[in-house]
Amino acid sequence: MAFAQRVADLRAEGAYQVLARAQELERAGRDIIHLEIGEPDFRTAPPISLAGIKAIAEGRTRYNPPRGIAELRELLAADAGQRRGMTVSPAQVIIAPGAKPNLFFPTLALVEPGDEVLYPDPGFPTYEAMIRVAGGVPVPVPLVEHHDFSFDLDAFDRLISERTRLIILNSPCNPTGSVIPLRDLQHIAAAAQRHDCWVLSDEIYMRIVFDGLDAPSIAALPGMAERTVIIDGFSKTYAMTGWRLGFGIMPEALADRVNLLLTHSVGCTAHFTQYAGIEAVTGDQGWVAEMVMAYQQRRDAVVAALNAMPGVTCRTPQGAFYAFPNIQSFGLSSDDMATLILDKAGVALLPGTSFGQNGAGYLRISYTNSLENIQRALGRVGNLLAEGL
């Protein structure tokens, strides 16, 4: 069957493929510990859920403006702007069913066929997919371990050109947990202005940072607000993955174009979920801080256990909820290593190559599971490696 070229090369996310294999083993009676999916294991806070239930009971189940209800956009403009140290107008805010529409639609609105788009590698697989769907040319920029998995700026400088239309950033990063330092953002911002290109900054993990660090936004740098699209949402910060509620912040003229793409695709975001979002933004934020503290405790346990394993090294992630250990000393591909660990140790994790060619020699571990299960999983992996592969 022939398909249009824009979808012919699309591939599934590796996480779902590993999950399917892990579930097959579970159906066969195996005990599998899941460290592959990047989804908070915490439940949505009861006040948020109750706000959504109340909205349904009050009949807030109808069409609403494609760009989202005014009250939520006003709250997000104030809250998201204050957290980034910048002024945001409600007209710049676009609500969408999850973060992905605000990844795809600005890309469709900005990228012409043949335009080059720089993106992080290893990085979230949707980046390459949306570039290809838009007809753009994907240009991967290596994230390098010796620079705490920030961009290889020498490679970045070689790759950016007059053909570059868009630069994609992700900080804190999936899959490495790295935070792009301010000096690197300043370097990237200067290049974006020099080459007159846009920046799409995926900041979905912005509030999940550790050790008192912040994750600065490139949009807050001088001259960048007018050429930056910020992507954020409720899935990670508020453990609301299934609610499908995300938002973008972008210049008003671009927001108007994205609003039209939403109109002609999804129509609008579910009405009642936006009222749950209002409660999330205005309610007690203490439980978010507690969740981040729990992630930090898990991170510390994961990094310590990995670095105690022979042949494994792991840098300390600064944010998100992922570790990205180096397993190059074993001489196996990332895919073979991940498969071996799943089949022999009953631990589901991802090969680094699920996130691009520069993920070769690494694994991604998601510590969105209980500390007890994480410790059991890493004990199994440690025993497997100690016994020899």
C-alpha positions in Angstrom: 0.0 0.0 0.0 1.4 3.4 -1.0 1.4 6.2 1.5 2.3 9.9 1.3 6.0 10.5 1.8 5.3 12.6 4.9 4.2 9.5 6.8 6.1 6.8 5.0 9.2 7.0 7.3 7.4 7.6 10.6 8.4 5.2 13.3 6.9 4.3 16.7 8.4 5.5 19.9 10.8 3.0 21.3 9.3 3.2 24.7 6.0 1.7 23.5 7.8 -1.1 21.7 9.7 -2.1 24.8 6.5 -1.8 26.9 4.7 -4.2 24.5 7.5 -6.7 24.8 7.6 -6.4 28.6 3.8 -6.9 28.7 4.2 -10.1 26.6 6.7 -11.4 29.2 4.3 -10.5 32.0 1.5 -12.4 30.3 3.8 -15.4 30.2 4.2 -15.2 34.0 7.4 -13.2 34.3 7.9 -10.5 37.0 8.9 -7.4 35.1 9.9 -4.1 36.7 9.1 -1.1 34.5 11.7 1.6 34.1 10.9 2.4 30.4 8.0 4.8 30.3 8.4 8.5 31.2 5.1 8.8 33.1 4.8 10.0 36.7 3.8 7.2 39.0 2.1 9.7 41.3 -1.7 10.2 41.1 -3.1 13.5 40.1 -3.7 15.5 43.3 -7.3 15.0 44.5 -8.2 18.8 44.4 -7.3 18.8 40.7 -9.3 15.6 39.9 -12.3 17.0 41.9 -12.2 20.2 40.0 -12.4 18.2 36.7 -15.3 16.1 38.1 -17.1 19.3 39.3 -16.7 20.9 35.8 -18.3 17.8 34.2 -21.2 17.9 36.7 -21.7 21.6 35.9 -22.0 20.8 32.2 -18.6 22.1 31.1 -18.4 19.4 28.4 -19.0 21.5 25.3 -17.0 23.1 22.6 -14.9 26.0 23.6 -12.4 28.4 21.8 -9.7 26.4 20.0 -7.0 28.4 21.7 -8.5 27.6 25.1 -10.7 29.3 27.7 -9.7 32.8 28.6 -9.4 32.2 32.4 -6.8 29.5 32.0 -4.8 31.4 29.4 -4.7 34.5 31.6 -3.5 32.4 34.6 -0.8 30.7 32.5 0.4 34.0 31.0 1.0 35.3 34.6 2.3 32.1 36.1 4.5 30.9 33.3 5.8 34.4 32.6 6.7 34.9 36.3 8.5 31.6 36.5 10.7 32.5 33.5 11.2 36.2 34.4 9.4 37.6 31.4 6.2 39.3 30.5 3.6 37.1 28.7 0.3 38.2 27.2 -2.7 35.9 27.3 -2.9 36.3 23.5 0.5 34.5 23.3 -0.9 31.4 25.1 -2.3 28.5 23.2 -4.0 25.6 25.1 -3.9 22.2 23.4 -4.7 18.6 24.2 -1.2 17.7 25.4 2.1 19.3 24.6 2.5 17.5 21.2 0.1 19.8 19.2 2.2 22.8 20.2 5.3 20.9 19.1 3.8 20.0 15.7 1.7 23.0 14.8 4.4 25.8 15.2 6.7 23.5 13.2 4.1 23.2 10.4 3.5 27.0 10.6 7.2 27.9 10.3 9.1 25.2 8.3 8.9 25.1 4.5 10.0 22.0 2.6 13.8 21.9 2.4 14.3 24.2 5.5 16.8 22.8 8.0 15.9 22.2 11.6 18.5 21.6 14.3 17.5 19.3 17.1 19.1 17.5 20.0 20.4 14.0 19.5 19.8 12.0 21.7 16.4 13.6 22.0 12.7 13.1 22.1 11.7 11.0 19.0 8.8 13.3 18.1 11.2 16.1 17.1 12.6 14.3 14.1 9.1 13.0 13.2 7.5 16.5 13.2 10.4 17.9 11.1 9.9 15.3 8.5 6.1 15.7 8.4 6.6 19.4 7.8 8.9 18.6 4.9 12.0 20.0 6.7 15.5 18.5 6.8 16.4 17.1 10.3 19.9 18.2 11.4 20.8 16.3 14.6 23.1 18.2 17.0 25.1 15.9 19.4 24.5 16.1 23.1 27.9 15.1 24.6 28.5 13.4 27.9 31.7 15.4 28.7 29.6 18.6 28.5 26.9 17.2 30.9 24.8 16.3 27.8 24.4 19.8 26.6 24.9 20.7 22.9 28.3 20.1 21.4 28.6 23.8 20.6 31.4 23.3 18.1 29.2 21.0 16.2 26.3 23.4 16.6 28.3 26.2 15.1 29.3 24.0 12.1 25.7 22.9 11.5 23.8 26.2 11.7 23.6 28.1 8.4 21.5 30.3 6.3 19.3 27.3 5.6 18.4 26.8 9.3 14.8 27.8 10.0 14.3 26.4 13.5 16.4 25.2 16.5 14.8 22.8 18.9 15.9 22.8 22.5 14.8 20.6 25.4 15.8 21.5 29.0 15.6 19.6 31.3 16.1 17.0 28.7 14.6 13.6 27.8 16.5 11.2 27.8 19.5 12.6 29.6 18.1 14.7 32.5 20.5 17.5 31.6 19.8 21.2 32.0 21.2 23.6 29.4 23.4 26.1 31.2 22.8 29.8 30.8 26.1 30.3 28.9 25.1 27.7 26.3 21.7 29.3 25.9 23.4 32.7 25.4 25.6 31.1 22.7 22.6 29.5 21.0 20.5 32.8 21.2 23.3 34.8 19.6 23.5 32.3 16.7 19.7 32.3 16.3 19.6 36.1 16.0 22.6 36.1 13.7 21.0 33.6 11.3 17.5 35.0 11.8 15.9 31.6 12.8 13.3 30.5 15.3 13.8 28.5 18.5 11.3 25.9 19.8 12.1 25.4 23.5 10.5 22.3 25.0 10.3 23.1 28.7 7.8 20.4 29.8 10.2 19.3 32.7 11.0 22.9 33.7 9.8 22.5 37.3 11.4 19.1 37.8 14.9 20.2 38.7 17.1 19.1 41.6 19.7 20.4 44.1 18.2 23.9 44.1 18.9 24.5 40.4 16.8 26.4 37.9 16.2 25.6 34.3 16.5 29.0 32.5 14.4 29.7 29.4 16.1 31.0 26.3 12.9 33.1 25.7 13.8 35.3 28.6 17.1 36.4 27.0 17.3 39.7 25.2 15.8 39.6 21.7 14.5 36.1 22.0 10.9 36.4 23.1 9.9 37.4 19.5 11.5 34.3 18.0 10.9 31.6 20.6 8.1 29.1 21.1 7.9 27.7 24.6 6.3 24.3 25.1 5.0 23.3 28.5 2.1 21.4 30.0 0.5 19.7 33.0 1.5 16.0 32.3 4.8 16.0 34.1 4.5 18.7 36.7 1.1 17.8 37.9 1.0 14.0 37.1 -1.8 14.7 34.5 -0.6 12.6 31.5 -4.1 11.2 30.7 -5.8 14.6 31.0 -4.2 15.7 27.8 -3.6 19.3 28.7 -0.6 21.3 27.4 0.2 24.9 26.4 2.5 26.9 24.2 3.7 30.5 24.5 4.7 32.2 21.3 4.5 35.6 19.5 0.9 36.6 18.9 1.1 36.4 15.1 2.3 32.8 15.3 -0.3 32.0 17.9 -3.0 33.1 15.5 -1.7 30.7 12.8 -1.4 27.8 15.4 -5.0 28.6 16.5 -6.2 28.0 12.9 -4.3 24.7 12.8 -6.0 23.6 16.1 -9.4 24.7 14.7 -9.0 22.5 11.7 -7.5 19.5 13.5 -8.6 18.8 17.1 -11.1 21.7 17.2 -10.5 22.4 20.9 -9.2 21.0 24.1 -11.7 19.2 26.4 -13.5 21.9 28.4 -13.5 20.2 31.8 -9.8 19.4 31.7 -9.1 23.1 31.5 -10.9 23.7 34.8 -8.8 21.0 36.3 -5.8 23.0 34.9 -7.1 26.1 36.7 -7.1 24.3 40.0 -3.6 22.9 39.3 -2.1 26.4 38.7 -4.0 28.2 41.5 -4.0 25.4 44.1 -1.4 24.3 46.6 2.0 23.8 45.0 3.5 22.0 48.0 2.7 18.6 46.6 4.6 19.4 43.4 7.7 20.2 45.6 7.2 16.9 47.5 7.0 15.0 44.2 10.2 16.6 43.0 11.9 15.7 46.3 10.9 12.1 45.8 12.3 12.1 42.3 15.6 13.5 43.6 15.8 10.8 46.3 15.2 8.2 43.5 17.8 9.9 41.3 20.4 9.7 44.0 19.7 6.0 44.6 19.8 5.2 40.8 23.1 7.1 40.2 24.8 5.5 43.2 23.7 2.0 42.2 24.7 2.4 38.6 28.1 3.8 39.4 28.7 0.9 41.7 28.2 -1.6 38.9 31.4 -2.8 37.1 31.7 -1.3 33.6 28.9 1.3 34.1 29.2 5.1 34.6 26.4 7.5 35.0 26.5 11.3 35.3 24.1 12.9 37.8 21.0 14.2 36.1 20.0 17.8 37.0 16.3 17.5 36.2 13.4 15.5 34.6 13.2 11.9 35.9 15.7 10.0 33.7 19.2 8.6 34.1 21.4 7.9 31.0 24.1 5.5 32.0 27.1 4.8 29.8 27.5 1.0 29.0 30.1 1.3 26.2 32.6 -0.9 28.1 30.5 -4.0 27.5 31.0 -3.9 23.7 27.3 -4.6 23.1 24.9 -2.3 21.2 22.4 -0.4 23.3 19.6 -2.4 21.8 21.2 -5.7 22.6 22.0 -4.6 26.1 18.5 -3.4 26.8 17.1 -6.7 25.4 19.5 -8.8 27.5 18.5 -6.9 30.7 14.8 -7.4 29.9 15.0 -11.0 29.1 17.5 -12.1 31.8 16.8 -9.6 34.6 13.2 -8.8 34.0 13.9 -5.0 33.9 12.4 -2.9 31.1 14.5 0.1 30.1 15.3 1.7 26.8 18.3 1.7 24.6 19.8 5.1 24.0 19.4 4.7 20.3 15.6 5.0 20.8 16.5 8.7 21.0 18.9 9.0 18.0 22.2 7.7 16.8 24.1 9.6 19.4 22.4 7.6 22.1 24.6 4.6 21.0 26.4 3.2 24.1 23.8 4.4 26.6 20.6 3.2 28.2 17.7 5.3 29.5 16.3 4.6 32.9 13.0 6.3 34.0 12.8 6.5 37.7 9.0 6.9 37.7 8.5 3.9 39.9 8.7 3.4 43.6 12.0 3.5 45.3 11.6 -0.1 46.4 11.0 -1.3 42.9 13.9 0.8 41.5 16.2 -0.7 44.1 15.0 -4.2 43.2 15.4 -3.5 39.5 18.9 -2.2 39.9 19.8 -5.1 42.1 18.8 -7.5 39.4 20.8 -5.5 36.8 23.8 -5.4 39.1 23.7 -9.2 39.7 23.4 -9.8 35.9 26.5 -7.7 35.2 28.5 -9.2 38.0 27.8 -12.7 36.7 29.0 -11.8 33.2 27.0 -11.3 30.1 
